[in-house]
């Protein structure tokens, strides 16, 4: 049976190897590498504080060892479980696919608004990608629909159910969507989502 200190060091070494692989300058120390990479790696960013604390504990275990059978510190079970979980996230991160992949209902830009309203009524969905054949044109949201209705009231025109979706797209912001790779980690997706909020 392995001691907690041995499990901890093993997980730490795997994390360090993974972090070194992400660096251009390989000779950089662990703590500095974590600080450098946290801006470009969502997983490291999420666990920065833990990783920096683990570096201090690792130094205490490794540098203050007085013989092979005795470590100055034996990490608590929860600490070992946490570093092993972080090591797994770094080396085998959970991906957007398959966790968040869903069938997306989309429309063509020349379809009438009535088609979209029917889906809203039956499915309760309020965001729809709109295409011109295979080319993405934009995302219609409930805010865009409301703006379009308000604009129609202001202009004195009555919005009709056969209005083409491309007309509603003109009331949408151009930056209300973001495409990401299906291989992106869930943490990358969360960071993008937080930035948008």
C-alpha angles and dihedrals in degrees: 000000000000120000119239090248090057093048090047094051092046092052091043092052091051090050091048091050091050092049092048089053089058094053129091092202101051095187093068116119121252099252093046090047090053091051092048096046099043091082094055103032119062094200094051089045091054093050101034096118093047093048093051091049091047089054090057092047091047090053091050092050097044103036098041097048111128098187140359095263098047130064119187090226132032110198118230117255092251091054092051092047090049095051090046090051091049090047089054092049091052098044099034107017122189108254133217086244118091098007098062105018111123136164106268122213109219136174139210116247093242095054117111122256089242090072091056094044090053091056091046089053096047102034104026091229116144105181123071134176112225123208140189098217100306096340116101112234103177147292123281113211135178088259092056092048090051092049090049091051092047091049090051090052091049093048090049092241121128111229109236128211091237092060110129117249091235088069091056090048088065088068093053129093115250093226101053094110141046130198116218133178117265085229092060115117119251087246092058089051091049092051091052090048092050091049090054092051 
